[in-house]
Amino acid sequence: MLIFLAYATIFIIFDDYDRKRFHPFNMAEDWHLVTFSIAAMTVLGLILLRFARQMDRRISREQAEQQALMRRELTQNIAHELKTPVASILGYTDTLLDNPQIGPEQRQHFLVRTNFQARRLTALLTDLSTLNRMDFATDMILVERVNVDNIVADIIAESEFEIENRNQTYKNYLPEDIIIEGNKQLIYTIFRNLTDNALHYAGDGASVVITARNEGDQWRFTFADNGVGISEEHLPRLFERFYRVDKGRSRAMGGTGLGLAIVKNSVNFHGGQISASRPPNGGVQFQFTLKIKHNRASEANQTR
């Protein structure tokens, strides 16, 4: 439309196309042609405007339908995940209440299983709360200066018992001066969940290597193991909420199915991106970035 108006202006000012002389229109046919052209372009512009608005409404409607579908699926997944530990807890406690003559050994077994399911339920509710906070209350998340190397060192120390039991080795090659302006708990969650993922699924005897390099305004981290690994078909969906590579094994270990989804949202909160791949030597490799300077505007767009 703007191009036509510019062309029409030139056409009105100059009656020849070499644009060397000014000759106003003298013939009525010239003015009729210009008037018709302007009217035609106006009608065409209105039609295009109406079409654009219809497309906007259609896109908005499709996005709303997709979001509604995602909410329904998420609600169903949450209900399913909550139902499993609750049903187990009720089953064990009902058995204990209905059979007071149960021996001490079997009673202890039921209590241990009940405690395990209760802890799993608590972890699930905690993870859901964390995701909800990142989805809808990012402005309330505290941002401060965080030393990433200290956090990783603490996590490895906390996991020392499990690491030894699984005969795994963790090599922390992070520089000592990695300072990120972000949320300490979320950064802890990133490395905590990746560590737990390696502990539970890399296999006994696996080696884990953690490295980082500075890229100007961000740090790029690599968290890789040489363990069992993950099939290529699962890699694109690893960060989906409640997605499990091995459903039975994950639940048996107390996993909530939300760990890697929280990792992704936490990385996005810090202005970064994360991906998973299969390195040549086997296992699985997670590579992600964290911005050195936190930006709430970019974070708000990425987290959702």
N, C-alpha and C positions, 0 to 999 in steps of 0.2 A: 504493500500500500504506500509506504513512504517513498519507495523507488518510483512508483507511478506519479505521485505528487511532484517529485523533483523533476521528472521528465516532462510533465504537463506544464510546469512553470517555465522551463526552458523553451518548450514548444510555443507557449503564448508570447514570450518575449522575442523569439527569433522565428521568422517565417521560413528561413532556410536552415539546413542542417549543418552548414559549415560554421554557424554561430559567429559570423563576422559583423553582421549588421542588425540593427533593431528595426523591425517593421511591425507595427500593431496590426491586428486583424481588421480587415475592411469588409470581407465578405461574410454574409450571414451563415453560409454553409460551414465556415471555419468554426464559428461560435457554436453552431449546432453539434458539430463533431466533438468539440471539447466538452460541451454540456452532457452529451450522451456518454462520453468516456468516463467522466466523473461519476455520473449516475450509475453506470455499469460497475465501476470499481467500488462504489459505495455499497451496492447490493452484494457484490462478491465478498467484500470485507465483512458485512453483517452475517452472510452465510458461513464464512470461515470462523467468525467469532462464536456463532451459535454451535458450530461443530466442535470447536475447541472446548466450550463449556460442557457440552455433552460428554466429550472424552474425559474431562476432569471429573465429572460426576461418576462416570463409569469406573474410572481408575480408583476413585475414593470408595465406591461401593465394593469393588473387588478387594481392595485392601481391608475394608471393614469385615467382609466375609472371611477373608483369610485369617485376620486376627481373631475373629470369633471362633473359627475352626481350631486355631492353635490354642485358644483358651479352653475350649471344650476338651481337646486332647490332653492338655496339661492337667485339667481338673480330673479327668478320668485316670490319668497316670498317678496323680497324687493320691486319689482315693484307693487305687489298687495297691500302691506302695504302703499306705497307712494300714490297709486292711490286713496285710500279711503279718506284721509283728503284733498287731492288736489281737488277731485271731489266735496266734501262738500263745500270747500271754494269757488270754482267757482260757485256752485249752489246758495249759499247764496248771493254772490256779484252780480251775474247776475240778480237775483230777485230784488235786491235793485236798480240796474242800470236801469232795464227795467220797474220798477214800482215806479216812484218818488212820487206817491200819497200815498204810504204806510204810515200808521200812526206811530207816535213816538214809541208806545209800541211794535209793531211788528218789527219795524226797530231795536230797541234796542235788541230784541230777536235774530234777525239775526246776529247782530254785536257780541253778546256774543257767539253764536254758531261758528261764523267765527273765533273769537279769540281762542276759545277752540281747534278747529281743527288746527289752525296755531301753537299753542303751542305743540300740539301732534306731528305735523310734525317736529317741532324743536327738540323735545325730541327724535324722531326716528332717525333723522340725527345725533344727538349727540351720541346716543347709537351705531349707525353704525360706527361712527368715532372712538369711544373707542375700539370696537371690532377689527377694522382694524388696529389700533395702536398696540394692543396686538398680533395680528397675524403676522404683518410684520415689526414692528418698535420697538421691545422690547428693543433694545440697546439704544434707545433715551428716555426711561422712567426713570425718576429720582428716585434714591434709597437713602433713608435717614432713620434716627432713628425716629420711629413713636410710640407715646403713644396711644395704642388702647382704653384704658378706657376713655381717654379724648374725643376721636372721638365719641364713643357710647353715652357718656353723652351729647355731643353737638347735636347729631341726635335726641335723646329723647326730648331735650329742643326745638329744631326746630319743632318737631311734636306735641308739647304739645296741641295745639289747636285742631288738628284732633283727638288726643287721647281722649281728654275730650268729644268731640262731639260724639264719638263712645263708650263712657263709658268703654274704655279699660284701663288696667293697665299694666305698664312695670316695671319689676323688674330686675335691672342691678346688678348682683352679680360678676362682673368682678373685679379681684384684681387691685390695683392701679399701680402696677409695671410691667404691660405688655408692654414691649418695643420690637417692631419688626423692623428689618432692611428691609424696603420695600418702596413702593410708597404710600404716604399719601392719594392721591386722589383715588387710587384703593381700599385701605382698607376702606376708607369712603364709596365708592360705594358698597362694600360688605354689610356693615351693613345698609346703606341707602336703598338699594333695598330689603333686607330682612324685614326691618321695614315697608316699603311701602307695601310689599306683605301681611304682617300681618294686616296692617291697612285696606286694601281694601278687603281682602278675609277671614280673621279669623272671622269676624262678630262682632256685637255690644256686649259689655260686656266681650269680650275675655281677657284672661290674658297671657302676654308674659314674658318668663323668659330667661335671657341671662347669661350663666355661662362659665367658662373656667378653664382648669387645665393644669399645666405644665407637659410636657413629655420629658424633657431633651433638645433636640435640636429643639423642636417645642411646640406650644400651641394648645390645642384641644378646640374648641369652640362649644357650643350648643345654638341654637336659637330656642326655642320651644314655641308654643301657644296651648291652649286648645279649639280652636274655631271650625269652621265648618269642617275643615279637607279636605283631598283630597283622592279620591278613589285609591286603590292600583294599578289599571291599569294605572294610570297617572304618578305614581312616577318615573318609569325608564326614562320617557321622559321629565321631568320637566325642564331639563337644555338645551334642544334643542332650537336652535334659531327659534323664531316665533311660538313655540308650545304653545298652550293655552288650559287650562282645560275647560274654558267657554269663547268661542270666543266673543260672543255678549257682555257679561258683561265686559270683559277685555277692549274691544275697547271703550265701553261707559264710562269707567273710565279713558280713556286716556292712557292706557298701550300700550307699543310698542311691547310686545312679546319678548323682548331681555333682560329684567332685570335679570333673573336667569342665562341666558347664560353668561352675563357679570360677574355675581357673580362667576360662575365656572371658567371662564378664569382668573379672578383676583386672585382667590384662587390658581389656577395652577401657575400663575406668581410668587407667593410667596412659591412655592415648596410644596403646600398642596393638599389635596383632599377633596371633599365635597359629601355628600349623603343626601337623604331625606327619612323620614320614618313616619309611623303613630304610635305615642306613645299610650300606653294602655288607657290613660285618654282622648283620642281624639285629634283633631287638627293635626298639622303637626310639625315635628321636623327636623331642618337642623343641621347637625354636620359636621364640617370642621376643617382642621388643617392649621396653618401658621408657616413656618419655622422662627426661631428666627434670623438666619443668612441667608441673601439672597445669592443664588447661581445662577448666570445667565446661567450656562451650563445646570443645571437640569431644570431650568425654561423654557429654549428655547425648550427642548424636550417635556415638559408636556403641554405647552400652545397650541401647535399645535395639 
